[in-house]
């Protein structure tokens, strides 16, 4: 990844305005000067980019693979964090207020989903289902 410096302001902004009196040049000349300054600045930017490309050493296969793997891990972490934040945002305000942000970050996602289900459910829905055991009880609770 190459870093590019922020472009400098156009030359017409760098020139003190008192040096060019408004009546000294025509509008066409002023526009031509501005276009030339703009073109010159872009040539400088592209020359800087080309110089950085030439000076940069090519990556080894190992380093290139490591960077790709790290980018993948970063993308997955960002996705998990976004889903975690969305789950927290879906909780009722009174449930969200029950813990600090640091505690919520340490809370496993399944615990957050359980809290959301309990917040939406009535007390009779949260209680264990009588007469059911094992996977059948868990299935009924999951549906509730």
Secondary structure per residue as TSV (DSSP state, phi and psi in degrees):
chain	resnum	aa	ss	phi	psi
A	1	X	-	360.0	130.5
A	2	X	-	-102.7	140.6
A	3	X	-	-97.5	133.9
A	4	X	-	-114.7	132.0
A	5	X	-	-68.9	151.0
A	6	X	-	-63.4	138.7
A	7	X	-	-63.2	144.8
A	8	X	-	-73.8	157.3
A	9	X	-	-64.5	153.0
A	10	X	-	-55.2	153.3
A	11	X	H	-60.3	-32.0
A	12	X	H	-66.2	-23.2
A	13	X	H	-83.7	-22.7
A	14	X	H	-80.0	-28.3
A	15	X	S	-75.6	129.8
A	16	X	-	-58.0	133.4
A	17	X	G	-66.7	-23.2
A	18	X	G	-71.3	-19.2
A	19	X	G	-75.1	-22.1
A	20	X	S	-119.0	114.0
A	21	X	-	-79.4	144.5
A	22	X	T	-56.5	-32.4
A	23	X	T	-86.7	-7.4
A	24	X	T	-74.0	-30.9
A	25	X	S	-127.3	156.6
A	26	X	-	-83.8	169.9
A	27	X	H	-64.8	-37.6
A	28	X	H	-64.8	-41.6
A	29	X	H	-65.6	-40.5
A	30	X	H	-64.8	-41.2
A	31	X	H	-66.5	-39.7
A	32	X	H	-64.4	-39.9
A	33	X	H	-65.0	-40.9
A	34	X	H	-65.7	-42.2
A	35	X	H	-62.9	-42.3
A	36	X	H	-64.9	-41.1
A	37	X	H	-66.3	-40.3
A	38	X	H	-64.3	-45.6
A	39	X	H	-61.8	-43.0
A	40	X	H	-61.7	-41.4
A	41	X	H	-64.0	-42.3
A	42	X	H	-66.5	-35.6
A	43	X	H	-61.6	-40.3
A	44	X	H	-64.4	-42.1
A	45	X	H	-62.1	-47.2
A	46	X	H	-67.2	-33.2
A	47	X	H	-65.8	-39.9
A	48	X	H	-63.2	-42.7
A	49	X	H	-63.6	-45.2
A	50	X	H	-63.1	-39.5
A	51	X	H	-65.3	-39.0
A	52	X	H	-67.2	-37.8
A	53	X	H	-63.6	-41.6
A	54	X	H	-70.4	-33.9
A	55	X	H	-80.3	-20.1
A	56	X	S	-75.3	135.1
A	57	X	-	-76.7	143.0
A	58	X	-	-67.8	146.8
A	59	X	-	-75.1	146.3
A	60	X	-	-74.8	163.2
A	61	X	H	-59.7	-41.6
A	62	X	H	-63.6	-45.2
A	63	X	H	-67.2	-39.3
A	64	X	H	-62.9	-43.8
A	65	X	H	-64.1	-41.1
A	66	X	H	-62.5	-42.1
A	67	X	H	-66.5	-40.2
A	68	X	H	-63.5	-43.5
A	69	X	H	-63.8	-41.2
A	70	X	H	-65.1	-38.3
A	71	X	H	-63.7	-37.7
A	72	X	H	-66.5	-43.9
A	73	X	H	-63.1	-42.5
A	74	X	H	-61.4	-40.8
A	75	X	H	-64.5	-41.8
A	76	X	H	-64.9	-43.2
A	77	X	H	-61.7	-40.1
A	78	X	H	-64.3	-41.0
A	79	X	H	-63.7	-45.4
A	80	X	H	-63.4	-42.3
A	81	X	H	-63.6	-40.7
A	82	X	H	-64.8	-40.8
A	83	X	H	-66.3	-39.7
A	84	X	H	-61.0	-44.9
A	85	X	H	-65.5	-36.7
A	86	X	H	-66.9	-39.7
A	87	X	H	-62.1	-42.0
A	88	X	H	-65.1	-39.6
A	89	X	H	-65.7	-27.0
A	90	X	H	-78.5	-14.4
A	91	X	S	-70.6	148.8
A	92	X	-	-61.4	151.0
A	93	X	H	-56.2	-37.6
A	94	X	H	-68.3	-31.2
A	95	X	H	-73.0	-42.9
A	96	X	H	-61.3	-36.3
A	97	X	T	-74.0	-11.3
A	98	X	T	-74.8	-13.4
A	99	X	S	-136.9	159.5
A	100	X	-	-80.1	161.2
A	101	X	H	-56.8	-36.7
A	102	X	H	-64.9	-39.1
A	103	X	H	-67.1	-38.0
A	104	X	H	-65.2	-38.1
A	105	X	H	-63.8	-31.0
A	106	X	H	-85.1	-8.3
A	107	X	S	-78.7	128.2
A	108	X	-	-63.5	148.0
A	109	X	H	-57.8	-37.2
A	110	X	H	-65.7	-33.6
A	111	X	H	-65.3	-40.2
A	112	X	H	-63.5	-42.9
A	113	X	H	-65.0	-38.3
A	114	X	H	-63.1	-43.9
A	115	X	H	-63.1	-38.5
A	116	X	H	-65.4	-41.3
A	117	X	H	-65.3	-41.7
A	118	X	H	-66.0	-36.4
A	119	X	H	-66.8	-32.2
A	120	X	H	-85.1	-24.7
A	121	X	S	-84.9	156.6
A	122	X	-	-83.9	161.5
A	123	X	H	-56.6	-34.1
A	124	X	H	-69.0	-27.6
A	125	X	H	-75.8	-27.0
A	126	X	H	-81.5	-27.2
A	127	X	S	-65.1	151.0
A	128	X	-	-60.6	147.1
A	129	X	-	-83.5	120.5
A	130	X	T	-70.1	147.1
A	131	X	T	83.3	-1.4
A	132	X	-	-115.9	142.2
A	133	X	-	-133.4	157.5
A	134	X	H	61.4	-134.3
A	135	X	H	-66.5	-29.9
A	136	X	H	-66.0	-41.5
A	137	X	H	-65.1	-42.9
A	138	X	H	-64.9	-37.0
A	139	X	H	-65.0	-43.1
A	140	X	H	-65.0	-40.5
A	141	X	H	-66.5	-36.8
A	142	X	H	-67.7	-34.7
A	143	X	H	-72.3	-34.1
A	144	X	-	-65.0	360.0
